[in-house]
Amino acid sequence: MPLVNTTEMFKKAYNGGYAIGAFNVNNMEIIQGITEAAGELKSPVILQVSKGARAYANPTYLVKLVEAAVIEHPEIPIALHLDHGPSFEMCKACVDDGFTSVMYDGSSKPYEENVEEAIRVVEYAHKYNVTVEAELGTLGGVEDEVSVEADKAMYTDPDQVQDFVTRTGVDSLAIAIGTSHGAYKFKPGQDPKLRLDILKEVSDRLPGFPIVLHGASSVPQKFVELINQYGGNMPGAIGIPESELRKAAAMAVCKINVDSDIRLAMTACIRQYFAEHPDHFDPRQYLAPAREAVKNMVAHKITDVMGCAGKA
């Protein structure tokens, strides 16, 4: 099947009480690891590309790699999504490049400006059957080119949600309920919890409407420990408990973003490989197990966190 947008994915996810995994991609090995896991588990999947990934890998390369994955895995629905598009111009460029879903992120802008720009993106994208995600509220943390200080992060205001969705016509909405970008989401000793009460109020105001969680990596400690064991320095890296994400997926959350966990899985594997094979220098030697590490991590997310295995 060709690339799809997120409409049917989210409708099934909402009604089925599960979420779709949206995994950030930067190179061939990451795309292969994600889609191999999704293919074996018969799971729909969203491959998402950030502004930083477009700059790093070149948009043409990324689109063609994703198209190759679609050919290799015709048995599963795959969407190609722009993550954190900062402007109408970037969203338009991705629509023109063949993306089937785009996110316009105007969450840091004044509310009315966010509304006006989201309307422009929706009007353009919908002409090409491309779905649009937007964001209300601001997540803290640092990841890729998204950086927000903790004291400037804010929860989504449920009072704005219905007005925003009604006026803009967006297809899904990312909200801030306690997730955070990057691997350092909480301080040691904190009890990480999501504001599921806000999620409940938002879903009550927008019944049947798909909600998205950004900054939802769990930062598995086995990866952090391996990185530190083999020369890394990541003290105090703490993520979102998977139990909290499962609760959100059973409610209105239809898409859960994962980026940091992919980076951690690859980095841990490569650091260990270099330590155990100091004589090796062929990138294929260490990227092959790194790809497998991504595949295993994604398979765990699909099965135990998103609950979308077998939903293709």
C-alpha positions, 0 to 999 in steps of 0.5 A: 500500500502507498503512504497513508495519512493519519485519518484512519489510523487515528480513528481506529486507535481512538475507538480501540483504546491504543496509540500509534507509535510515531518514531523520529527518523534520521538515517537508513538504519533507523528507518529499517529498524522501525519498519522491520519491527512494525512489519513483523508485529503487523502494526501501523507506524508513523515515521516522522522527520524533524527540521533538524533531520531534514537539514542533516539527511537532506529531504530527498534522501529521507523521502526516498528511504521511506518510500523504499520502506513502504515497498519492503513492507506493503502489509502495514500502513505507514505515514510520513510526518513532519515533526515540529514544523516551525512555519507555513513554508516548511509545512508546505515544502513537506506537503510538496515533497510527498509527506502525508502528514505535517505538524505546524508548531506555533505553540510558542507564539501568541494564541491568535498567531498560532490560530492564523498560521494553523489555518493557512497550513490546514487550507494548503495541506487538506487540498492534497489529502495531507493531515495536520497536527498542531500544538497548544501548550509548551513542553520543556526540555531539549531535543533536536532544535526544540528547546524550552526552559522548564520555567517557561513550559506550560500545560495546555489550557482546556478552555482554548482547545475547543476554540482552537480545533473548531477555528483551525480545522486541524486533524489532531492536537498535541497537548502539554500534560507533563511530557518533556523533550529530551532524556532529562525530563525529571530530576532524581527523586521526582515522581513523574506523573502525567496530568491525566486530568487535563487529558480527560477534560480535553477529551470531554470537550472534544469527544472522538478527537485524536490527541498527541503526546510529544516528548514521550520517551521513557529513557530506559535505564538499561541504555543509560547504564550501558552508555555510562559503562562504556565511557558516556556521561549521562547522570540523572537521565529520567523519562516518562514511565511507561505505565503513564503512557499506557494510561494515556493511550487507553484514553484519547491519545492516538499518537505517542512520539518517541525520539530520545529512546531511539538515540539511546538504544543506538548510542548504547549499542555502538559504545558497547560495540566499540569497546568490545571490538576496538579493531573494527572500523567498518561502519556496517559492523557496528550499525547492523547491531545498532539497527537491531537495537532500534528494532527491539526497542520499537517492538517493545514500544509497539507491544507493551506501550502503544498496544498497536501490535496486530492493528495494521 
